[in-house]
Amino acid sequence: MSVRAAGAVTLKRASEIDRMRAAGQILAGILDVLRADLRPGVTTGDLDAIAEGMIRDAGAVPSFLGYGSNPPFPGSICASINDEVVHGIPSTRRRLADGDVVSIDIGCILDGWHADCARTWTIGAVPRAVGNLLDATRRGMEAGIAAARPGNRLGDIGGAIEAVAHERGYGIVRPFVGHGIGQSMHEDPQVPNYGRPGTGLRIEVGMCFAIEPMFNLGGDEVFVADDNWTVRTVDGSLSAHFENTIAVTADGPQVLTERP
């Protein structure tokens, strides 16, 4: 079990972080394969089947499959296209097309420990504005990760992410945020993608977070579709989502869901 708690936030031992890193490396390898398979005509159901097979072949379990209720999530990945922000349900009827913006969110459990990450890619040629959106969202994630240092506060993470979004006037999705992670996929604390530096919970060595900004090419507002899962932009604008699981160490943040 984790060493102790900072409030309701569990602090992980180095050995526990190593187990989360092992789960994260499984996900990093799967994302490499999925990215190579992105092309017109491929269905999001095809991608889901590849991901589930690779997770199980690695001795892990999909975090998302069966998660929640009303209804339980039916896939091993979330596949969100264009104006879909997060939690898109994979389907063999949903085919990718040239110009699509595709966000893939994936999680797994290995030996009782979770990792969670997401990437957004494009199919074929897209306008420069779309590429800029993806680049800014990735940079927002990286800025948030860089702020996850011992002694800083959660507001420093959110403030760093928000500053990147404001550089180009992108909408920031506020109802859906990052989170603690460990033996549960969603643990305390919530990690918003906006905030005021110097405020919020103080960050300590051993905390593990999933940091995941979602930026929109238009406004901030989103809604949940009739399937009770898929989140979409109200104005129909394109959205991007990047996420990594990180551990806070004495030397700063370590990313657990990217290849060394």
N, C-alpha and C positions, 0 to 999 in steps of 0.2 A: 504494500500500500504506500501511498505518497507520504512524504516525511511529516508534514504538518499543514496547517491551513493558515492563510492570511485572510482573516474574515472567513468567507465561504469559498475562498479560492485555494485550490490545492497546489502545493509546491512539489515538483517532481524531483526525484533523485536522478543522478547521472545515469544509472542503469536503466531507469524507466524512460528517460529521454532517448537512450539508445534503442529501446524497443519501439518507440514512436518513430524514430528515424528509419528503422527497418521497414515499418509500414509505409513511411513516406517514400522510400526508394522504390517500393513496388509501384506506387502511384506514378512516380516520375517516369518509370519505364513504360507504363501503360500509356501515358500521355504522348510519349514519343511515337508509339505505334499508332495511336488514334490520329495524331497530326498527319502522319504519312498517308493515312487512309482517307483523308478529307478530299473529296472530289465530287463533281456533279453526279447525281444519280444514286450515291450512297445514302442509305436511310439512317436516321438516328437510332433505329432499332438494331441495325447492323453494328453500329458503334457500341451500343449497349451490350450486345452479345459478346463482342470481342473483349470488352472490359471485364465483364463478369467471368468469362472463361480464364482470363489472365489472373484476376484476383484469386480465384479458387485454385488455379494451378500453382500459385505461389504459397498456398497454405493459409490464405487469409479469407475473410468474409466481407462481402460488400456492406458498407455502413448504411447506404441509402435504401436498399431493397427492403420493403416492408416497414420503413420508418413512418411513424406518426399514425394518424387515423383519419377517417372521413374524407377520402379513403386512404389506406396505407400507400406509401409511394411505391409504384410498380416497377421501377427500374434500378439498375446499379449505377447509372450516371444520371445527372441532369443535363439535358441538351436543349439549350435555349437559343433561338434563332431570331436575329434582327431586332424587333422591338420587344422581344421576350428578355427579361432581365435575368431571372434565375428560376430554378425549379421546373424547367420545361421537361415534360414527360417524353421519354424516347418512344418512337413508334416505327414499325415497319412501313407505315403509310406516309411518313414524313421524309421526303427526299431532298437532299441538298441541291442547290442550284448556284450557278455562277453569280457572284456578287453578294452571296449570303455572308452575314456575320454570325459566327457560331461560337457559343460559350459552352464549354464542357466542364462540369463540376463533378468531382469524383472523390469517394472516401472509402477506406477499408479499415478493418479491425484485424490486427495480427497479435496473437497471444494476449488478447484482452485490451490492447491499446490501439487508439485511433490515430489516423492521419487524414487530412482533408485538404484538397487544393483545386484550383480552377484556372483555366486559360481561355482566352478568346482569340479566335483565328478568323481569317477571311477565306472565301472560296473564289479563286480567280482574281481578276482586276477589280479594284474598288476605288472610289474617289479619294483624293488625298485627305479630305476631312475625316473619312472613316479611319484611315490609317493613323491619323493624328489622335483620334479618340482612343484607339487601342493602346497607342504608345503612352498617352497621358495616364490611362488607367493602370497600366503596368508600373509607370513611374510613381503613381500614387501609392500603390502597394509597397514599392521599394522604400518610399519616404516614410511610410508608416512603420515598416519593419526597422528601419534605421533608428527610429525614435523609441523603439522598445528596448530601452537600456535600464539597468538597475538604477533606481533613484529618480527616474523620470516618472510621469504620471500618464494615465490613460488619455487624458486630454491632449498630451503631446503627440500621441499616435494619431488621434482623430484630427488634430489641428494640422499636422503635417500632410495628411491625405487631402484634407479640404483645401489647403493652400494650392496644391497641384491642380485640383479641379477648377479653382477660381482663376488660374492663369489664363484659361481659354473660355471661361464661362460655361463649363459643363454642368449639367444637373447632377446632383449627388443623391443617390437613393438612401433615404433615411430610415424607413421602417425595417430594413433588413441590414444586419450588422455582423461584424466579426464576433468571435466568442472564444472563451477558454475551451481547452480540449485536453483529453487524457484518456481515462477509462470510460468516459462518455464522450459522444461526439460533440454535444453542446454542454459545456460547463460554465460556471461563473468565471470571470465577469463577461458581460457584454462589452464589445470593443467597437464603438461607433466609428463611422468613416467621416466624422466631423467633430469639432470640439474646440475648446479654448485651452491653449497650452498652459501647463502649470496647475491644472485642475484634475480632479478625479483620483481614483485609487493609485497609490504609489506602487510602481513596478518593482518586483523583487526577483532575485535569482531563483530559478526553478519554476517560474510561471511559464505556461505554454499557451500560445494563442493561435487561432486561425485569423489572419488579417486579410480582409477581402473587400476592397472597394468596388463599387458598381457606379460607373459614370454614364450619363446619358448625353446624347448629342443635343437634346432639347432640355425640357424642364425636369424638375425633381420628381414629379408626381407619378405614382405607380398604382396598379390595382391587381387583385388576384382574380384570374379568369374562372370560368364556370367549372373547370375541373378541380377547383379548390387547391391547386398547386401552382400553376404557371403564373408568374408575376410579369406584368407587361407595363410599358410606359403609357401614361394616359394620352399623351400627344402623338403617339405612334413613332416617336423618334428611336433611333438605334441606340443600343446599350452594349456596354462591355463590362466584363467581370474578370478580375484576377485575384487569386488567393494562394497563400502559402501557409503551412503550419510552421511555427517557429518556437524555439525554446530560448528563454532568457538565461544567459550565463554571465559569469563574472566578467567575461571578455566582451559582452554584448550579445546581440541576437544571433542565433544560429538557425538557418533555414533547413528544415527537415525534409522538404518535399521537392528538392531540386538535386540533380546529379552534382557530385563534388566538382 
